[in-house]
Amino acid sequence: VVDNLSDGRIGIAVAAGWQPNDFVLNPTGYTLAREKLAGGIDMVRRLWRGETVEFEGPEGRTVPVRTLPRPVQRELPVWLTTPGNPASFVQAGQLGLNVLTHLLGQSVDVLARNLKAYREAWNAAGHPGQGRVTLMLHTYLARDSQTAREVARPALKGYLSTAAGL
């Protein structure tokens, strides 16, 4: 529906998850989250393309599922979110996924190494082009840099202190 409303301008970012409390609705999913990520992405992509995917129903019977309405975009743009884990950059390249990352847990030099590994994995897997990397940066705009610092600093520090607690 969102793809139709936006005339084909959406994409999704996914992550395996790392915080155990994120799995309270599916406790058994935590242990194998990284291993099951690629299969989950493949399933979502297949549903997006209009394929029928079968799931086991509550009574053990197979239930065919197909999504409607059909999206505008034939393929769903997918980003793999990673805070800097080199293996995640390689996995994204192998799977032909874009990357969504930030500098909170990695330096610019580490990011450069991770991007090199991503591009090498991308090319080795035979994907066209070189993929797309989106770098999240916290940004606050004001009339001048001094005002921006004064206004944004307390809020950003508060936010980061809660994020570090995760």
C-alpha positions as CSV (number, residue, x, y, z in Angstrom):
1,V,0.0,0.0,0.0
2,V,2.8,2.4,0.9
3,D,4.6,1.7,-2.3
4,N,1.4,2.5,-4.2
5,L,0.7,5.7,-2.2
6,S,4.3,6.9,-2.8
7,D,4.3,6.0,-6.5
8,G,7.1,3.4,-6.0
9,R,9.4,5.4,-3.8
10,I,9.9,3.2,-0.8
11,G,12.6,0.8,0.4
12,I,13.2,-1.1,3.6
13,A,16.1,-1.5,6.0
14,V,16.4,-4.8,7.9
15,A,18.7,-6.1,10.6
16,A,19.1,-9.4,12.3
17,G,18.7,-7.8,15.7
18,W,21.0,-8.1,18.7
19,Q,19.1,-6.9,21.7
20,P,17.4,-10.0,23.3
21,N,14.4,-7.9,24.5
22,D,13.6,-7.2,20.8
23,F,12.6,-10.9,20.6
24,V,9.9,-11.0,23.3
25,L,7.2,-11.8,20.7
26,N,9.4,-14.6,19.2
27,P,11.9,-15.8,21.9
28,T,13.0,-18.7,19.8
29,G,14.0,-16.4,17.0
30,Y,16.9,-14.8,18.9
31,T,19.4,-17.6,18.7
32,L,19.3,-18.1,14.9
33,A,18.4,-14.5,13.8
34,R,21.6,-13.9,11.8
35,E,21.4,-17.3,10.1
36,K,17.7,-16.8,9.2
37,L,18.1,-13.2,7.9
38,A,18.9,-14.1,4.3
39,G,15.9,-16.5,4.1
40,G,13.6,-13.9,5.5
41,I,14.7,-11.3,3.1
42,D,14.3,-13.7,0.2
43,M,10.7,-14.5,1.4
44,V,9.8,-10.8,1.6
45,R,11.3,-10.2,-1.9
46,R,9.3,-13.1,-3.3
47,L,6.1,-11.8,-1.8
48,W,6.9,-8.3,-3.1
49,R,7.3,-9.7,-6.7
50,G,3.8,-11.3,-6.4
51,E,4.9,-14.9,-5.9
52,T,2.9,-17.2,-3.7
53,V,4.8,-18.3,-0.6
54,E,3.5,-21.2,1.5
55,F,3.5,-21.1,5.3
56,E,2.5,-23.7,7.8
57,G,-0.8,-22.8,9.4
58,P,-1.8,-23.4,13.1
59,E,-3.3,-26.8,12.3
60,G,-0.2,-28.0,10.4
61,R,-1.8,-27.4,7.0
62,T,0.1,-25.4,4.3
63,V,-1.4,-22.0,3.6
64,P,-0.5,-20.2,0.4
65,V,0.1,-16.4,0.9
66,R,0.3,-13.7,-1.8
67,T,0.4,-10.0,-1.2
68,L,-2.1,-7.4,-2.5
69,P,-2.3,-4.8,-3.7
70,R,0.6,-5.3,-6.1
71,P,3.4,-2.7,-5.6
72,V,4.5,-0.2,-8.2
73,Q,8.1,-1.3,-8.0
74,R,8.9,-4.7,-9.4
75,E,11.8,-5.2,-6.9
76,L,11.9,-3.9,-3.4
77,P,15.0,-1.9,-2.5
78,V,16.5,-3.5,0.6
79,W,19.2,-2.1,2.9
80,L,21.0,-4.3,5.5
81,T,21.5,-2.2,8.7
82,T,24.8,-2.7,10.4
83,P,26.6,-0.7,13.1
84,G,30.0,-1.7,11.7
85,N,30.2,-5.5,11.9
86,P,32.5,-6.5,9.0
87,A,30.6,-9.8,8.4
88,S,27.4,-7.8,7.9
89,F,29.0,-5.7,5.2
90,V,30.2,-8.9,3.4
91,Q,26.8,-10.5,3.8
92,A,25.1,-7.4,2.3
93,G,27.5,-7.6,-0.7
94,Q,26.9,-11.3,-1.2
95,L,23.1,-10.9,-1.1
96,G,23.1,-7.8,-3.3
97,L,21.7,-5.6,-0.6
98,N,22.3,-2.0,0.0
99,V,23.9,-1.0,3.4
100,L,22.6,1.4,6.0
101,T,25.3,2.3,8.6
102,H,26.5,5.0,10.9
103,L,29.7,6.2,12.7
104,L,28.6,5.6,16.3
105,G,30.5,2.3,16.5
106,Q,33.1,2.6,13.8
107,S,35.7,5.2,12.7
108,V,36.0,6.6,9.2
109,D,39.0,4.3,8.6
110,V,37.0,1.2,9.8
111,L,34.1,2.2,7.6
112,A,36.4,2.5,4.6
113,R,37.7,-1.1,5.2
114,N,34.1,-2.3,5.7
115,L,33.0,-0.6,2.4
116,K,36.0,-2.2,0.6
117,A,34.9,-5.7,1.9
118,Y,31.3,-4.9,0.9
119,R,32.2,-3.9,-2.7
120,E,34.5,-7.0,-3.0
121,A,31.7,-9.3,-1.9
122,W,29.3,-7.5,-4.2
123,N,31.5,-8.0,-7.2
124,A,32.4,-11.6,-6.3
125,A,28.7,-12.4,-6.2
126,G,28.3,-11.0,-9.7
127,H,25.9,-8.2,-8.9
128,P,25.8,-5.3,-11.4
129,G,27.1,-1.9,-10.3
130,Q,28.6,-1.5,-6.9
131,G,25.6,-1.3,-4.5
132,R,24.5,1.6,-2.4
133,V,25.6,2.7,1.0
134,T,23.6,5.1,3.1
135,L,25.5,6.7,6.1
136,M,23.2,8.0,8.9
137,L,24.4,11.2,10.5
138,H,22.7,13.1,13.2
139,T,21.9,16.5,11.9
140,Y,20.5,19.7,13.3
141,L,20.1,22.9,11.2
142,A,20.0,26.4,12.6
143,R,21.0,29.9,11.4
144,D,24.6,29.3,12.4
145,S,26.8,26.5,13.7
146,Q,27.0,28.0,17.3
147,T,23.2,28.0,17.7
148,A,22.9,24.5,16.2
149,R,25.5,23.2,18.8
150,E,23.8,25.0,21.7
151,V,20.3,23.7,20.8
152,A,21.2,20.2,19.6
153,R,23.8,19.2,22.1
154,P,21.6,18.5,25.2
155,A,19.0,16.6,23.1
156,L,21.7,14.5,21.2
157,K,23.5,13.7,24.5
158,G,20.3,12.6,26.0
159,Y,19.4,10.4,23.0
160,L,22.9,8.9,22.8
161,S,22.9,8.1,26.6
162,T,19.7,6.1,26.1
163,A,20.9,4.4,22.9
164,A,24.2,3.3,24.7
165,G,22.1,1.7,27.4
166,L,20.6,-0.7,24.9
